[in-house]
């Protein structure tokens, strides 16, 4: 009898393993810029829960992946073709890297760059869709970033493959028209100074690499659309009417924010603690209603969340909007910083100032103490509204602006992000759910 029980348990274990496999889901990506479709050069998918990432290159815009249910994925979309700035190159340190050509698709010529970790022989081969070899060449290259100029021949799709130290890297190159009678051509441009490889490195003044990001925890097949328009009202939702007030909206790549701090609820004295009494309560700086009109209200964390711990909850936001998570603030900061992009580990630093100039780019152009104003490049218009302190004292107006996230740091402490008059970076810190009261911004649901 005992033997039968053991066998039954073994059978059930095997069945659980067979039917308990991680679900396979299909993710498809597209992109728009102010209602017009644009081409994605590449898509990076990062697992923010367990680590690891995958990269897709145009024209591949569908990824089939196995992930544990509930894992949060960060999708980063890259697109070129906007003659408004400078090209970004982000090599991984000491890793042999072949960058996607730009522009892509190609009309007359395109630039291709690669990073060589050590001096050595690099073999280059260009083939067409039928496998015909159009170019085969060998180069002795020093360590560093090297650029080539590629002119396509007759055909619509080419495969550009490089081999260094036994490692192969390939990209797909599309053409916009057939160059009948012309053959493929590859010219070496030269090596790029390693010290100049910042996010704004000058490689061409004609095109820029735009970067957009989306967060999700998919359970089924999904289609995602990257938005590359920025500093305009959100498509379809230029304003939001809520509790007797009208809020403007601002599109910052794939995120749609309220342009103003939330100002909802009944004002209570700064010396009084907020309570779960079915009435939304707010603090106004120095207990003055005019301050709430200008800077929005201050809220303790529990009041903002409406007494739930679910990150990303609606809380006191309008219907269809939610309280941004810590990860969503990181996406915003990476989107507006000129050197550290979306998904960069710079944004995962704990309690500290982070980034290069995200703070300056998020701050309003006036109102900050001692010429600490920002450029407000993306329309976020971060104001120095100050805060309400732990013992009910107001302070820091003109000096600092602080915004809650809906994400727990540890042991009933919760992340908030802040901007300061004396810093071009952004700060990330945490505080207890009871006590300090900060401003609130709402983010539109995906």
Secondary structure as UniProt FT lines:
FT   HELIX           2..19
FT   STRAND          24..33
FT   TURN            34..35
FT   STRAND          36..37
FT   STRAND          42..47
FT   TURN            48..50
FT   STRAND          53..57
FT   TURN            58..59
FT   STRAND          62..66
FT   TURN            69..70
FT   STRAND          73..79
FT   TURN            83..84
FT   TURN            93..94
FT   STRAND          97..98
FT   STRAND          110..116
FT   STRAND          120..128
FT   TURN            129..130
FT   STRAND          133..141
FT   STRAND          144..151
FT   STRAND          157..164
FT   TURN            165..166
FT   STRAND          167..175
FT   TURN            180..181
FT   STRAND          185..192
FT   HELIX           194..196
FT   TURN            199..200
FT   STRAND          210..216
FT   STRAND          222..227
FT   STRAND          230..232
FT   TURN            235..236
FT   STRAND          239..242
FT   TURN            243..244
FT   STRAND          245..252
FT   TURN            253..254
FT   STRAND          255..258
FT   STRAND          266..267
FT   TURN            270..271
FT   STRAND          281..283
FT   HELIX           285..287
FT   HELIX           289..295
FT   STRAND          298..299
FT   HELIX           301..305
FT   TURN            311..312
FT   TURN            315..316
FT   TURN            319..320
FT   STRAND          321..323
FT   HELIX           326..336
FT   TURN            342..343
FT   HELIX           345..348
FT   STRAND          352..354
FT   HELIX           358..362
FT   HELIX           369..371
FT   TURN            377..378
FT   STRAND          386..388
FT   TURN            390..391
FT   STRAND          394..395
FT   TURN            397..399
FT   STRAND          400..410
FT   TURN            411..412
FT   STRAND          413..420
FT   TURN            421..422
FT   STRAND          426..432
FT   STRAND          437..439
FT   STRAND          442..444
//
